[in-house]
Amino acid sequence: MAGDDLLFVYGTLMRGFRLHALLEGRATYLTEATTPGLLFDLGSYPAALKSATGKIRGEVYRLADPGLWRALDSAEGSQYHREQAGIEQASGGRVGAYVYWYVGPLDGAVPIPGGDYRAHAPVRSIHHR
């Protein structure tokens, strides 16, 4: 099942983080979820890389306005590529949703164990509001 209006977020777009305001009033939170991949801390934000060896934890949203994709693409920047991926919903079942995969350099990147940005200690103390 593919969702052209579904977005999987794993970092600063999640509830409680600084870029979540882009989604407020323009997207509906659906569920906690995971997708295969690895997560790295780049300092101010995370980087998700495709991988069959790990899982990334995040949230799924349904976008109410297709025009929001332009704003999200701009906010994510050229080092992120939006592509559909298989998402395992916490409640069970699988959906297709867009994920912003990191395609930039990993210089100084720190692996995030368990792929959970919210549980990552530096995030809790520095980036979480």
Secondary structure, 3 states (H helix, E strand, C coil): CEEEEEEEECCCCCCCCHHHHHCCCCEEEEEEEEEECEEEECCCCEEEECCCCCEEEEEEEEECCCCHHHHHHHHHCCCEEEEEEEEEECCCCEEEEEEEEECCCCCCCEECHHHCCCCCHHHHHHHCC
